[in-house]
Amino acid sequence: MNEALAAVRAGGTLVVTKLDRFARPYPMLMKIIEVMTRLSQEFRLPPEMTMRI
């Protein structure tokens, strides 16, 4: 996860295909999204995953 976050540049997008492998606890996921937003980065889930959250 740290390597993936370090590779995303300002204005970039991180696409996660298996959310449970990226951030298991919900508070951790929210913190990651908060930091990415502050760095002008975007976090996306594939459309088929959005209905399962």
N, C-alpha and C positions, 0 to 999 in steps of 0.2 A: 504494500500500500504506500509506504513512504517513497519508494522509487517512482511509482506512478504519479504521485502528487508532485514530486520534484521535477518530473518531465513535462508537466503542463505549464505552459507559459501564459503570461497575461493575455487575456482575450481568447485563450484556448478552451477546449472542451474535453472533459473526461467522460467517456462512455463506459458504464459498468454493466456487464452482462450477467454477473452473478453477485447480487447485492450481499448475500450472506457470506461470501468469501472476502468482501471488501470491508465491511463494517458490520459486525454482528450486533452489538448493542445499539439501540436507537439513539441514545445521547451521543455516542461516538460519531454516528452518521451526521447528525445535526451539526456537530462541531466542525466536521470536515467541510460540509456545505457552507457553513458560515465563513470559514477561512478562505475557501475558494471564491466566494462572492466578494469578499474584501479585496482579493487579488484580481478582480475582474475576470474570473474564470467561470466556466459553466459546467454544471454537473447534469448529466442526462441518463435516463434509464430507457432501454428500448421500449416501444409502445406496448408490447405484450406483457411487460413486467409492471406497468403502472396500475393495472387492474388488480394485481395480487398484493399490493402493499396496503 
